[in-house]
Amino acid sequence: MKFIHARRWVVAGAVAATLLAAASGCSASLPGNGECVLTVDNAHASATKSGYIDGKGKVKCVYTQGKLTNLTIETKLQKKSAAGVWTDVRGGSNTTTKATVKSGVTYTGVSGFVRCQKGTFRTGSRAGAYLDGRYSGLSSWEYGRATTNPCP
């Protein structure tokens, strides 16, 4: 399975400014109404673009009240240098947006693609949305497990 890290976020009552606040439990609840989860998969050989590496960040919210809109998922691919430093590839992150967030639907952000090559890669993702018209801000970056030579 590619998905190795999940983060959940909290919505604080009428003030949604903490929708995607860092939470050590990797989860956050919509007060009495549900929960949202950010899942980051490992860097892998792309199934849609042969000969390339990509990564994905996925957000799924399950809720019964309120309105979540304007979901933003930022996703990036990083490569580890010989000195052990992680560097963004392909100029940083790609942004995916969804105007309406339906309960129970998973939304996916895809990193920039890089040609298959030797090295150690990881995927990073973060997300943000509006709850009842109030912006949450973006969560902190979450990272998938490092993958060495992800292409066959």
C-alpha positions as CSV (number, residue, x, y, z in Angstrom):
1,M,0.0,0.0,0.0
2,K,1.3,3.4,-0.9
3,F,-0.4,5.5,1.8
4,I,1.7,5.7,4.9
5,H,1.0,8.9,6.7
6,A,-2.3,10.4,7.7
7,R,-3.0,13.7,9.4
8,R,-6.4,14.9,10.7
9,W,-7.3,18.4,11.6
10,V,-9.6,20.2,14.0
11,V,-12.3,22.8,13.5
12,A,-12.9,24.9,16.6
13,G,-16.6,25.7,16.9
14,A,-17.6,28.7,14.9
15,V,-14.0,29.8,14.4
16,A,-12.6,27.6,11.6
17,A,-9.2,29.1,11.7
18,T,-7.8,25.8,13.0
19,L,-9.3,23.6,10.4
20,L,-5.9,22.3,9.3
21,A,-3.9,23.1,12.4
22,A,-1.1,20.7,13.3
23,A,-2.5,17.9,15.5
24,S,-0.3,15.2,16.8
25,G,-3.1,12.7,16.5
26,C,-2.9,13.1,12.7
27,S,-6.7,13.9,12.7
28,A,-9.1,16.6,13.4
29,S,-12.8,16.6,14.0
30,L,-15.5,18.9,12.8
31,P,-17.2,19.5,16.2
32,G,-19.8,16.8,16.6
33,N,-20.1,16.7,12.8
34,G,-17.3,14.6,11.4
35,E,-13.7,14.4,10.5
36,C,-11.1,15.3,7.8
37,V,-8.0,13.3,7.0
38,L,-4.9,14.2,4.9
39,T,-3.1,11.1,3.6
40,V,0.3,11.3,1.9
41,D,1.5,8.5,-0.3
42,N,5.1,7.5,-1.0
43,A,6.9,8.7,-4.2
44,H,6.3,6.0,-6.9
45,A,6.5,5.2,-10.6
46,S,3.5,7.1,-12.1
47,A,0.7,4.9,-13.3
48,T,-0.5,7.7,-15.7
49,K,2.7,9.0,-17.1
50,S,5.1,6.2,-18.0
51,G,8.7,6.8,-17.1
52,Y,8.1,9.3,-14.4
53,I,7.9,9.6,-10.6
54,D,5.1,11.3,-8.8
55,G,3.4,11.5,-5.4
56,K,-0.1,12.3,-4.1
57,G,-1.7,14.0,-1.2
58,K,-5.4,13.0,-0.6
59,V,-8.0,14.6,1.6
60,K,-11.3,13.0,2.7
61,C,-13.8,14.7,4.9
62,V,-16.8,13.0,6.4
63,Y,-19.3,15.4,8.0
64,T,-23.0,15.9,8.7
65,Q,-23.3,19.7,9.2
66,G,-21.7,22.9,7.8
67,K,-20.3,23.6,4.4
68,L,-16.7,22.9,3.3
69,T,-15.6,24.8,0.2
70,N,-12.5,25.8,-1.7
71,L,-10.3,22.9,-0.7
72,T,-6.7,23.5,-1.6
73,I,-4.2,20.6,-1.7
74,E,-0.5,21.4,-2.3
75,T,1.7,18.5,-3.2
76,K,5.4,18.3,-3.9
77,L,8.1,15.7,-4.7
78,Q,11.5,16.0,-3.0
79,K,14.8,14.3,-3.6
80,K,17.5,13.7,-1.0
81,S,21.0,14.9,-1.8
82,A,24.2,13.1,-1.0
83,A,24.5,15.4,2.0
84,G,21.1,14.3,3.3
85,V,19.2,17.5,2.4
86,W,15.7,17.2,1.0
87,T,15.2,19.5,-2.1
88,D,12.0,20.2,-4.0
89,V,12.0,18.9,-7.5
90,R,10.2,20.5,-10.5
91,G,10.1,24.0,-8.9
92,G,8.2,23.2,-5.8
93,S,4.5,22.3,-5.2
94,N,1.5,21.8,-7.5
95,T,-1.8,23.0,-6.3
96,T,-5.2,21.3,-6.8
97,T,-8.4,23.1,-5.8
98,K,-12.0,21.9,-5.4
99,A,-14.8,24.4,-5.1
100,T,-17.2,22.1,-3.3
101,V,-16.1,19.5,-0.8
102,K,-18.6,16.6,-0.6
103,S,-18.7,14.4,2.5
104,G,-17.1,11.0,2.0
105,V,-15.3,11.9,-1.3
106,T,-11.6,11.7,-1.5
107,Y,-9.8,14.5,-3.3
108,T,-6.3,14.1,-4.7
109,G,-3.5,16.5,-5.3
110,V,-0.6,15.2,-7.5
111,S,3.0,16.4,-7.3
112,G,5.0,17.6,-10.3
113,F,6.4,14.7,-12.3
114,V,10.1,14.0,-12.6
115,R,11.7,11.5,-15.0
116,C,12.6,8.2,-13.5
117,Q,16.0,8.3,-12.0
118,K,18.2,6.8,-9.3
119,G,17.8,8.5,-5.9
120,T,15.7,8.7,-2.7
121,F,12.4,10.6,-3.0
122,R,9.5,11.5,-0.8
123,T,6.1,13.2,-1.3
124,G,5.0,16.2,0.8
125,S,1.5,17.5,1.0
126,R,-0.6,20.1,2.9
127,A,-4.2,21.3,2.7
128,G,-6.6,24.0,3.6
129,A,-10.3,24.8,3.1
130,Y,-13.2,27.1,4.1
131,L,-15.7,25.9,6.7
132,D,-19.0,27.9,6.5
133,G,-17.1,30.7,4.7
134,R,-14.2,31.0,7.1
135,Y,-10.7,30.2,5.9
136,S,-8.7,27.6,7.8
137,G,-5.2,28.4,6.5
138,L,-2.9,25.7,5.3
139,S,-1.8,22.8,7.4
140,S,1.9,22.1,8.0
141,W,3.7,19.9,5.4
142,E,3.3,16.2,6.0
143,Y,5.7,13.7,4.3
144,G,5.4,10.2,3.0
145,R,8.1,7.6,3.7
146,A,11.4,8.0,1.7
147,T,11.5,5.7,-1.3
148,T,14.8,4.7,-3.0
149,N,14.7,4.3,-6.8
150,P,10.9,4.2,-7.1
151,C,10.8,3.2,-10.8
152,P,11.2,-0.4,-11.8
